[in-house]
Structures are given as structure tokens and as C-alpha cells.
């Protein structure tokens, strides 16, 4: 286990290094000049050059990248070009909101997805099964922008059950978490359905039934714990899926997380923020995957770490 | 003595109209209350030397003051932190007498040293101010920009209440420059204590002070009870909620949770809002110093041929493009918008005439048209406008491929001269101050035509540039002879057609039922979107 962990950590560090390099290259070759954005339209060429020099943007690529990495090793994510604030401070201020949203979304997708999957498996081939699978298909393919506006309009504007966007209370969390959770619930319901069908076919389920246990007891005590195992291992991987959706959902609901920060930075080509958010997101995905791999054998002893 | 009399006479001539333009506060205005404004984006910075977008522009105006200011709701200059000013006969020396007893939010009295410090700071390259270029006429600016000086030679503290500014060339717009946010007076000790975070911990002399800033969520301004202007602000506070989509902001306004949607009425909802009398009654309309234009790169064939450029001007149906934005604009005839001094009222511009355009194109040797590219920013309604332009051009045989890109990419392509045509929508269009010169220097003059400049048509006519310099050498910015000269500059530029001026946008905003104060305060040409210092709530 320690050897495995060490190897995975080194792998993760290399992946992050690779991501930082690729992102840096992409931003470097971007056909847009951040100095023009900072300098504004009334700047003289001299002012533009001064700013370029101060930011070190007149240096060759390798020097710029080297400086960035050196800063990162010291925990310095750089300073936003336009906000003139530490990127670490900006990200730290917004990370809690994103984590709350993710937690809410995971809870939502598990509850919705697992319930739909179990019901579909128990009614396999019948109308309910087909109906639920159509719902899950729609959930997976519906654009989040549309879903978020639809939920906002129906539940916040028309029914007034929830606030119209914003942040602060549990009520504010519900709609964005559900929007984000709906996508995942589609996947989870399909996986849960096939996993459950698989388990229900097993001999020990037949034995349990033969012993005269109630249907609910068979499903909840014997089938569910086994069927749910592969799905729990998926949660870590899910973080990566969330990262894409978070930009949209946070923007629509005015949720002050890092997705919104990233979107605003991209529009203004504020490179230090884009780099910072990319790396933090990449870290979350890499850690999520690592965690999923580490937890998997504990949940299902048939899986072994090598 | 003669000189003194002459300068005194000039001072009175300039200062008296300014004093006469003092604003009369609304007799119905009641103090108290807090309002909520929403924005889509977080506020970048509140440092007046750095903040340069329309969102933080009016916030900075409420937190800070400069030597000069504008009469609320208008483009008329009035003294701000300067109680009075005196301009020397040659127009090169400005002496400002400061208002006594003005205090910064930290409680310290503002003195002439602060004015000098603030002007030095904004022009120091280390500050990275996007506004540094505006101060180019102050003596010693070049040395500051080159990094060989750390203080402006032309700014002198005469005594704690007097500051003298010498210019290296006459500059009619200088008083406007002193009213720009970049010229706001800041206290040295607060700037040094906050370091690079001054933009998050601003300290000024303005009507409001920053009470809270939760990154990505909200900013709260509270009334400065010691404000030097009598009776204002009326509001106890302003809450800016950031990170809210315009469409969500409108829903919240309709629900009574928001007082002004800072990003305005979303284009997709405009017709719906105007169709509802109750909502339409709360919509405020105002002019703005804006022109939307197409640049034609005069250094690239076939746009190096003036007949081609004139043909393009005649091919564009401006009325129809105006309809695309729900009629929220008037078709433009020339670079200067109608509300800008110097706008040539008698100049009708190029008519929409497809046949004549075709004939001109044939004369230029392009009877079969040609292929080109039109760069456009990829946010609504700009791609739709670009499609209309594309259709108009196709009628005279010009096949324009649309390059719909992010703002920064369009700016880059325009600046490096690779874009044959650019639709300016969404970028580089609203005047920084209400003077005709502001539409020349960066976007039509030779200074902006270089690599990376904002003059995307790369138009550079030395004679017109010289005429522009002459116009700016007047002492009085409102001198009719000066404005006539500016009209001449723009009309002559249009003869060479480096641009297709398309429309002058009107600004529409909305307010909640409880908001009071003149409509002009909600479409203030210099405090966009709202002049927070003078509006009030009725309940």
C-alpha cells in the first residue's frame, strides 16, 4: 500500500506538471495580448512596454514558465493582472462556495440517481423502467444552461419556493445543486440499474428470497450494499465532470465559486487567475481519482491495489 | 500687471460659468435608505489609477474626488476638490486653489501634496495605470514614462492649499483630464499601507466609503457623513451584488429585490419589458457618448483604395442594423456622436445607396467584388450585427467571412493590423470624457495607428493630425472656433472613409418603483450606470 500510494502521488504530481505546462503553452500562444488589456487604449507604446517588462512578459517562454513553477513551489500562484490581488487569495475566497455546491450536487445525484436506478431495476422491462430510463437519458443530455434557467424560472420566479439566485442560505443552494446533480443522476441511475440487475441475479439473492425474507429486506439488506459498491468508487471521478458544469451553473445562479471566477478571468485573459483555477481544478480531479482508487479495495475486497 | 489682469479676466470667464452650473439638489430628496445594484462580473479593482471599465468607473466616482467634476446628469465641468482655478495667458499653467477642510475617509485633511502624489503615482510606470497616457501634456511626463524621473516636473505644491500644473503644450482638454477617475486624489499613507491591495481597500474623499467587500459576492458602500458637499449623498448605503446574470437581475428587479440592474435590460427581454406599461414606465432612456463603427484597414488592399471604402460606407443599411438592437440607437453619420460638442450637424454622411456603391466599386476595379474578413466580438448582439453587415456587403459583391472571436482576440487582430474589417461593438467606443479630441487620438489619429494601437483602420493623415493638435491648443475647450476645427477634422476624415460609422447607441436602464431623483441621474453620461451620490429612495 505505501509503495502504491507513493507511486500514485508521483504520478499525480507529474500529471499536474503536465497540465500546468500545457495550459501555460496554450495561454502563451493565445492570439491576444494581456498587456493591451491592462494598458488600455490611451497607453503610449512606452507604457505598454514598461508593463510588459514589469510582468516579465518580455522574457522567453521557458523563463516565464520557470518563474511560474518556482513561484508555485513556494505556494505563490501569482497576482491577477487586472485585479492586482493574490490569485491564492481570490481562489481561497471562492473555494468554500464551490465545495458546498459540489457536496450538495453529489448528495442530490446519489439520492436521485440511486432511487431511479433501483426502481428501474426492480421493474425491469416494464413501463416504469422505460420511463425512468428516458428521464435519465434526458438528464444526461440536457444542457445545464437550459436546465438551470428552467428550474430558476419555475421554482424561484413562478412558485417562489427558492431565492432567485444568490448565495448564503441552504435555500440558495438547492436549485444550483439540483441542476448540477441532475446530470450525474442520469449516469448513476443507469449504472445503478445494471449493477442492481446483476446483483439480483446472484445465487445469494435467490437464497435470501428462498428463506422467505420480505422483498424490501432482500433489496435493502442484501442487494443494495453490493450493487452500490462500484458506484461509490465513481464519486471521485465525478469531480472532473462537475468542474465543467460548475462554470455554467455558478454563472447562472450567481454562485460565487471558482467556476464564476474562471469564466470572468477567461473573458479578460487574466492569465494568472486562469492558471490558478486550472491547477486547483486539476488537483481536485487528480485527488478525486486517487481517492476513488484508494477507497475502492476497502469497499470491495475483490479489488487489489498493485 | 496687464498679464495679471488678463489672467484674472480669463479665470473669471472660465470659473464663473462653472460656478453658475452648480447643481440644484432635488427639493423632494429625502436622506436615508439603502439600494441594491447588481452586476454580472465581480468588480476588478477600486483603485482609481487602475480601474478602467464602465462598472467600476461610477463606483470610483463615488469613493474618490478629483480637482474637477461634472454637474450631475450632464457633461458640464464644475470644480471638484479645486475651489477655483486660474489658467495662464499662454494656456500652459493651471493653478488650482484647493477647497479647505476636505477630509479623506481616514480622517486626515487633504492637502496639495496629496494632489501631487496622486498625479505622480498615476504616471509612474510601476503603477501600471491604463490612464497614464491622459497626462501626456503635463511637463515631465516623458521622463516619468521612460523611468528616468519619479516625480512630475510640471506639478508644484505652491502651499498646502495651492497646486500649480505646467503643461509642455497647450491642451484644451486638460480640465476634463483632471475630472477623470485617474486624476482622483488619494492619501499616500493609505496607498502605502495597503500596497498592491489599495484597489481592495480604497480610501478617498468621496461621498461614500467602502464598508465591506466579500470577494465574488458583494460590496457595500456606506455614506460618508463628513462629505464636503452639503446635503449629499442622500442614501445611507449602496449594496452591489456581483455575479448575477442580467436576466436573473431583471427577474429580481421585477420581484422587488433589486433597485437597478447595473448591466441594463438584457437585449432578449427588451421588447417584453417595453410591452408592459408598468415596467416600461420605470425604464429610463438617455444618450451616451458612443459610436459603433466598422474599421476598414487602409493599409491593406483593397481597402487602401478610397473608392472601395466609400462604396462600403454606401452599402451599409444603418437603419436595419439599428432595428437589430430593438431601435436602441440612432444611425450615425460621422465619428462624433450627436451629443458630443463638435458634432457636425450639417454633415449628412454617406447615403445608403447600393447602386452608387456598386458603381464606385467598379470604378475602383472591383466590379466583381472581392473576398475579405470581418472581425467581431462573439457576444450578442455583435454576431447578429456582423451578419447584417455581411448581407449588405454581399449586395455589392463583397464576400466577407465573419471571424467571431473573444474580445481579446479581436483587439489583438485589430491592433496588429491583420484584420481587414472590424465591427467595434462591445469594445473601444464610449468617450472617456465629453470632448471631441477623445474620439481622435487613440482611434483615428496617427498615435494609435502603430502596432498594437487601437486605431484599427490604421488611418494616419499627418495634415489632419496637425489640425487636431491645433484644435487642442485652444485654452477654452468650448471655444466655438475650436469646435468648428474639430468638426472639420472629422468631416475631412470621413471624406477618406477609414470608418463606417454605424450607430450611436442610446442607453436604457431600469429602476425600481421606490427610486427617486431625476431620470438624468440614471443615465448620467459620466457616472454610468447611476450617479449614486444624488439619487434617493422615496419610501
Interface residues (C-beta under 8 A of the other chain):
Chain A: X30 X31 X32 X33 X34 X36 X37 X38 X39 X40 X41 X42 X43 X44 X45 X46 X47 X48 X50 X51 X54 X79 X82 X83 X84 X85 X89 X90 X93 X94 X97 X149 X152 X153 X156 X157 X164 X165 X166 X167 X250 X251 X252 X253 X254 X255 X256 X257 X260 X261 X264 X266 X267 X268 X269
Chain B: X41 X42 X44 X45 X47 X50 X52 X125 X126 X128 X130 X131 X132 X133 X134 X136 X145 X146 X147 X196 X197 X199 X200 X214 X215 X216 X217 X241 X242 X243 X244 X245 X247 X248 X251 X252 X255 X257 X406 X407 X408 X409 X411 X412 X413 X415 X428 X432 X441 X442 X443 X447 X448 X450 X452 X454
